[in-house]
Amino acid sequence: MMVENVGRKDHSHPIYTYINSNSQSDNTSNQITQESRLANDIISITQIHTDIVSSSLAPLNPTQGPGLANDMRSITHESSTSNEETTSASKPLHTVIQMTEDNESSTSNEKATSASKPLHTVIQMTEDNESSTSNEKATSASKPLHTVIQMTEDNESSTSNEKATSASKPLHTVIQMTEDNDRDEQECWSAYIHRHGKNTGLALKRNIVSVGLPTAVREYVRRSVLPVLFDKLPQAAPVSLGAIALATPIALQLIGLARDIHAGTITQKSLSSRLTNIALALGTGTALVATGGLSVAVNSLIAAVFSYVPLRDLSQYFLQLQDNNQGGFRFEPTSKSAAAYMVNQMTVDQGMNMLVHTLTPIIGELAANMLGRALINIAGETVDELTNRGFHATSYNNPELNFDLRFRPGNERTLKTAYNQLFDTLAGRATLFSSSTAGCFAAQKGDFRDSMVVGTILAIGYIPFIYTHDKKELIKLPATMV
């Protein structure tokens, strides 16, 4: 019955369906011949199946193995996958080897089932497995070590095994990574904080003496001494003293200029600086007189020029703050310091007003002005010291700026150094404070704009103040050449 069905080309038969689907891709001229050959193969397979059923599912005769393997290979053709479950008892060894060689995509560790599975089950599994992909996963026990190694080597894109433990990293690698960091990362934080803390502390110590005390004295003279004094003097006396305060910086600059010319130490920078200072003091003083503010500003002008400036420069003459920068003044760091000083003094002026307003109800107006303005001025001048010297340290590639505070030694307390302090430093500082005071009272805005005027004038006079100290070095000839 099964042979007759095959002869009539029963298309419902699963094996024929598979054969028919494979044969359609062949050449048209050979189609009839191939169908005849495949039909004969199917008849042979059907007869084998009938014999197996009739023998009550007995194991296959080993002599039929090679023929069956050939028929199976022609049916499955290389599209079958690796999980063909065959019985170990029903196939001879050479048949299994031949099927393994033909099945190129399958893996070597295929699980075998018991010997009781019939042939038609194998055929059905082969047919159902046509569209599936090969299951190449094997258990870890059946896969040899070299296979695992090869799979690891072939996986070039994997990064999971690239992490090394810290114990396996050699010491010189860690040292090299540390050496590649920049200076800020190399420097110990404790040493860095200690060095900058030391510099700030030294600047604060000097400014407490040279800035804090003169500021407190200035406020006392301005708010307590001068009002009482002017009540006992003629009405024209305060205005006359105010005019003298405006003219004093100009006179000091002219004397200093004549001294430099006579000594042969004048330079183009110092000459330009002195002329700028004179123009600044003269211009702001003229503006103050023109706006009628001299009578109002007289107390502040006198207190600044005749009390604050002399006390500050006298204390700084003896108490010197030095640093380890090597070289003279440079324009770039000086100009940066001037811009920073403008913001600094705007902030200082506003901070003084706010702190005085806070302290007045507690300690009174006079004490609040003396204490509040002194504290804020100390902070502002300390920031300026750090800023100016820090910019110069960067310019000179000095990574470790260090301050040193000393009392001027006896061999440096000479008439020459005293004149330098008077006609260079004091003259420049008197110009700064007389000009800023005159400019502020000439504007008389009474708000933040006054602070802006003060900061701007101080920034303009900052660079001339620095370069007034620029001197030409005189070369002393040996006695044998004179």
C-alpha positions in Angstrom: 0.0 0.0 0.0 2.8 2.4 0.8 4.6 1.6 -2.4 1.5 2.2 -4.4 1.0 5.6 -2.7 4.5 6.6 -3.6 4.0 5.5 -7.2 1.0 7.7 -7.5 3.0 10.6 -6.1 0.9 11.2 -3.0 1.8 14.8 -2.2 0.5 14.4 1.3 3.5 12.3 2.2 6.0 14.4 4.3 9.2 12.9 2.8 7.9 13.6 -0.7 7.1 17.2 0.2 10.7 17.7 1.3 12.2 16.0 -1.7 9.9 18.0 -4.0 10.9 21.3 -2.4 14.6 20.5 -2.9 14.2 19.2 -6.4 12.5 22.4 -7.7 15.8 24.3 -7.5 17.5 22.0 -10.0 17.9 22.3 -13.7 14.6 21.8 -15.6 16.2 19.3 -18.0 17.1 16.9 -15.3 13.9 17.2 -13.2 12.3 13.9 -14.5 15.4 11.8 -14.0 15.9 13.1 -10.5 12.3 12.4 -9.5 12.6 8.8 -10.7 15.8 8.3 -8.7 14.4 9.8 -5.6 11.2 7.8 -5.9 13.3 4.6 -5.8 15.1 5.8 -2.8 11.8 6.5 -1.0 10.6 2.9 -1.9 13.8 1.5 -0.3 13.3 3.6 2.8 9.7 2.6 3.1 10.6 -1.1 2.8 13.1 -0.7 5.6 10.5 1.0 7.7 8.1 -1.9 7.1 10.7 -4.4 8.2 11.4 -2.5 11.4 7.7 -2.3 12.3 7.2 -6.0 11.6 10.1 -7.0 13.8 8.5 -5.2 16.8 10.9 -2.3 16.9 14.0 -4.5 16.9 17.4 -2.8 16.4 18.4 -2.2 12.8 20.6 -4.7 11.0 24.1 -3.3 10.9 24.4 -4.3 7.3 21.7 -1.8 6.4 23.6 1.1 8.1 25.7 2.4 5.1 22.7 2.4 2.8 20.6 4.2 5.3 23.2 6.8 5.9 23.5 7.5 2.2 19.8 7.9 1.9 19.6 10.1 5.0 22.5 12.3 3.7 20.7 12.8 0.4 17.4 13.7 2.1 18.8 16.1 4.7 21.5 17.6 2.4 23.6 20.1 4.5 20.5 22.1 5.7 20.0 19.9 8.8 21.3 21.0 12.2 23.4 19.4 14.9 20.8 18.1 17.3 19.9 14.9 15.5 19.1 12.4 18.2 20.1 8.9 17.1 20.4 5.8 19.1 23.9 4.5 19.8 22.9 0.9 19.3 21.1 1.2 16.0 24.0 2.8 14.0 27.4 1.4 13.4 30.5 3.6 14.1 31.4 4.2 10.5 27.9 5.5 9.8 28.1 8.0 12.6 31.5 9.2 11.5 30.3 9.6 7.9 27.3 11.7 9.0 29.5 13.9 11.2 31.8 14.7 8.4 28.9 15.7 6.1 27.2 17.8 8.7 29.7 20.7 8.7 27.6 23.0 10.9 27.0 20.6 13.7 29.0 20.3 16.9 30.6 17.2 18.2 28.7 16.6 21.5 25.3 15.6 20.4 23.2 13.8 23.0 22.0 10.3 22.1 18.8 8.8 23.2 18.0 5.3 24.0 18.0 2.4 21.5 14.3 2.1 21.5 13.6 5.1 19.2 12.4 3.9 15.7 13.7 5.1 12.4 10.6 7.0 11.4 11.1 9.2 14.5 14.6 10.1 13.3 13.2 10.9 9.8 10.4 13.0 11.4 12.9 14.9 13.6 15.1 15.6 10.5 12.2 17.0 8.6 11.0 19.2 11.5 14.5 20.6 12.0 14.9 22.0 8.5 14.3 25.7 9.4 16.0 25.7 12.8 19.5 26.9 13.5 22.2 24.7 14.9 22.3 24.4 18.7 26.0 24.6 19.3 25.9 24.8 23.0 27.5 22.0 24.8 27.9 21.2 28.5 31.2 22.3 30.1 32.1 18.7 30.9 31.9 17.6 27.2 33.8 20.6 25.7 37.6 20.3 25.7 39.8 23.0 27.2 41.4 24.1 23.9 37.9 24.8 22.5 37.2 27.2 25.3 40.6 28.9 24.8 40.0 29.3 21.1 36.5 30.8 21.7 38.1 33.3 24.1 40.8 34.3 21.6 38.3 34.7 18.7 36.2 37.1 20.7 38.3 40.2 19.9 35.6 42.7 20.8 35.2 41.4 24.3 36.6 43.7 27.1 35.5 41.7 30.1 38.8 40.2 30.8 40.9 43.4 30.4 40.6 44.5 34.0 43.6 43.8 36.1 43.7 43.7 39.9 45.7 46.2 41.8 47.9 43.5 43.2 49.1 42.5 39.7 50.0 46.1 38.6 53.7 46.7 39.1 54.9 49.6 41.3 56.7 51.5 38.5 53.4 51.8 36.6 51.8 53.6 39.6 54.9 55.8 39.9 54.7 56.7 36.2 51.0 57.7 36.5 51.8 59.9 39.4 54.7 61.6 37.6 52.5 62.4 34.6 50.2 64.6 36.8 50.7 68.3 36.8 52.2 70.3 39.6 48.9 71.0 41.4 48.3 67.3 41.6 51.8 66.5 42.7 51.9 69.0 45.5 50.8 67.8 48.8 47.6 69.5 50.0 48.9 69.9 53.5 52.1 71.7 52.3 50.0 73.8 49.9 47.6 75.0 52.6 50.5 75.6 55.0 52.4 77.7 52.6 49.5 79.9 51.6 48.2 80.1 55.1 51.7 81.3 56.2 51.8 84.0 53.5 48.3 85.2 54.4 49.2 85.3 58.1 52.3 87.3 57.5 50.4 89.8 55.3 47.7 90.1 57.9 50.2 90.8 60.7 51.8 93.7 58.8 48.5 95.1 57.7 47.1 95.1 61.2 50.0 97.5 62.1 50.4 99.4 58.8 46.8 99.5 57.7 44.5 98.8 60.6 46.0 101.3 63.1 46.4 104.2 60.6 42.8 103.6 59.5 41.5 103.9 63.0 43.6 107.0 63.6 42.3 108.5 60.4 38.7 108.1 61.4 39.3 109.5 64.8 41.0 112.6 63.4 38.4 113.0 60.8 35.3 112.6 63.1 36.6 113.8 66.4 39.7 116.0 66.3 39.2 118.2 63.2 35.6 119.2 64.0 36.7 120.4 67.4 39.8 122.1 66.0 38.0 123.9 63.2 35.4 125.3 65.6 38.2 127.3 67.2 39.8 128.5 64.0 38.7 131.1 61.5 36.2 130.0 58.8 38.8 130.2 56.0 41.3 127.9 57.9 39.6 124.6 57.0 39.5 125.5 53.3 43.1 126.6 53.3 44.2 123.4 54.9 42.1 121.4 52.4 43.9 123.1 49.5 47.3 122.3 51.1 46.2 118.7 51.3 45.4 118.7 47.6 48.8 120.4 46.7 51.0 118.2 49.0 51.1 115.1 46.7 51.9 117.3 43.7 54.7 118.9 45.6 56.1 115.6 46.7 56.1 114.3 43.1 57.9 117.3 41.8 60.6 117.0 44.5 61.0 113.3 43.7 61.3 114.0 40.0 64.0 116.6 40.6 65.8 114.2 42.9 65.8 111.4 40.3 67.1 113.7 37.6 69.9 114.9 39.8 70.9 111.4 40.9 70.7 110.1 37.3 68.3 107.3 38.3 65.3 108.5 36.4 63.8 106.2 33.7 61.2 106.6 31.1 58.8 104.5 33.2 59.4 106.6 36.4 59.1 109.8 34.5 55.8 108.8 32.9 54.5 107.6 36.3 55.3 110.8 38.1 53.7 113.0 35.4 50.6 110.8 35.5 50.4 111.1 39.3 50.7 114.9 39.0 48.0 115.1 36.3 45.7 112.8 38.4 46.0 114.8 41.6 45.7 118.1 39.7 42.6 117.0 37.7 40.6 115.6 40.7 41.5 118.6 42.9 40.3 121.0 40.2 37.1 119.1 39.8 36.5 119.3 43.6 37.1 123.0 43.7 34.9 123.6 40.7 32.0 121.7 42.2 32.2 123.5 45.5 32.9 120.4 47.5 36.2 121.4 49.0 34.6 122.7 52.2 32.8 119.3 52.7 35.7 117.2 51.8 38.3 119.1 53.9 38.2 116.8 57.0 38.6 113.6 54.9 41.4 115.1 52.8 43.4 116.3 55.8 42.9 113.1 57.7 44.0 111.0 54.7 47.0 113.0 53.6 48.4 114.1 57.0 47.5 111.2 59.2 46.7 107.9 57.4 49.4 108.1 54.7 52.4 109.1 56.9 51.5 106.5 59.6 51.1 103.8 57.0 54.4 104.5 55.2 56.3 105.0 58.4 55.2 101.6 59.7 56.0 99.9 56.4 59.4 101.5 56.2 60.4 99.6 59.4 58.2 96.5 59.0 59.0 95.0 55.6 57.0 92.3 53.8 59.2 90.5 51.3 58.8 87.6 48.9 60.9 85.2 46.8 60.0 86.7 43.4 63.2 87.3 41.4 63.1 90.3 39.1 61.6 93.7 38.8 58.1 95.0 37.9 56.3 93.7 34.9 53.5 95.5 33.2 51.2 92.5 32.6 50.9 91.3 36.2 50.8 95.0 37.4 47.9 95.8 35.1 46.0 92.7 36.2 46.6 93.8 39.8 45.3 97.2 39.0 42.0 95.8 37.6 41.7 93.6 40.6 42.3 96.5 42.9 39.5 98.5 41.3 37.0 95.7 42.3 38.7 95.3 45.6 38.3 99.0 46.6 34.7 99.1 45.4 33.9 96.2 47.6 35.9 97.6 50.5 34.0 100.9 50.4 30.7 99.2 50.4 31.8 96.8 53.0 32.9 99.6 55.3 29.5 101.4 55.0 27.6 98.2 55.7 29.7 97.1 58.7 29.6 100.6 60.2 25.8 100.7 59.8 25.7 97.3 61.7 28.0 98.3 64.5 26.7 101.8 65.2 23.7 100.8 67.3 26.0 98.6 69.4 29.2 100.6 70.0 28.4 104.1 68.8 29.1 106.0 65.6 32.8 106.9 66.3 33.8 103.5 67.5 31.9 101.8 64.7 33.7 103.9 62.0 37.1 103.3 63.6 36.7 99.5 64.1 34.5 98.7 61.1 36.6 100.6 58.5 39.8 99.3 60.0 38.8 95.6 59.8 37.5 95.9 56.2 40.6 97.9 55.1 42.9 95.2 56.6 41.1 92.5 54.6 41.2 94.5 51.4 44.9 95.3 51.5 45.7 91.7 52.5 43.9 90.5 49.4 45.9 93.1 47.3 49.2 91.8 48.7 48.3 88.3 47.7 47.0 89.2 44.3 49.8 91.5 43.2 52.6 89.2 44.4 50.8 86.2 43.1 50.5 87.6 39.6 54.2 88.4 39.6 55.0 84.9 40.8 53.0 83.4 37.9 54.8 85.8 35.5 58.2 84.6 36.8 57.2 80.9 36.9 57.6 80.8 40.6 55.4 77.9 41.7 56.1 78.3 45.5 55.6 81.9 46.5 56.8 82.6 50.0 56.5 85.7 52.1 58.9 86.9 54.7 58.2 89.5 57.4 61.2 91.3 58.9 62.1 94.4 60.7 64.4 96.6 58.6 68.0 96.0 59.7 70.1 98.9 60.9 72.4 99.0 57.9 69.4 99.7 55.7 68.1 102.6 57.8 69.9 105.3 55.8 69.0 108.8 54.6 68.8 107.4 51.0 66.2 104.8 51.9 64.3 107.3 54.0 64.2 109.7 51.0 63.1 106.9 48.7 60.2 106.1 51.1 59.2 109.7 51.3 59.4 110.9 47.7 58.5 107.6 46.0 56.1 105.5 48.2 54.6 108.2 50.3 54.2 110.7 47.4 52.5 108.0 45.3 50.1 106.9 48.1 49.3 110.6 49.0 48.4 111.0 45.3 46.1 108.0 45.4 44.1 109.0 48.5 43.9 112.7 47.8 42.7 112.0 44.2 40.1 109.4 45.2 38.8 111.5 48.0 38.5 114.6 45.8 36.9 112.6 43.0 34.3 111.1 45.4 33.3 114.4 46.9 33.2 116.0 43.5 30.7 113.4 42.3 28.7 113.4 45.6 26.2 110.7 44.4 25.8 109.2 47.9 25.3 105.6 46.6 27.2 102.8 44.9 28.4 105.3 42.3 30.7 106.9 44.8 32.3 103.5 45.4 32.7 103.1 41.6 34.4 106.5 41.4 36.8 105.6 44.2 37.7 102.3 42.7 38.2 103.7 39.2 40.6 106.4 40.4 42.6 104.0 42.5 42.9 101.6 39.6 44.1 104.5 37.3 46.7 105.5 39.9 47.8 101.9 40.7 50.3 101.4 37.8 51.9 104.9 38.2 52.3 104.2 41.9 54.2 101.0 41.2 56.4 102.4 38.4 57.4 105.5 40.4 59.8 103.1 42.2 61.5 102.2 38.9 65.1 103.3 39.1 68.1 103.2 36.8 70.9 101.2 38.4 74.2 103.2 38.5 77.4 101.2 37.8 80.1 102.1 40.2 83.5 102.1 38.6 86.5 100.6 40.4 89.0 103.1 41.9 91.7 102.1 39.4 89.5 103.2 36.5 88.4 106.6 38.0 
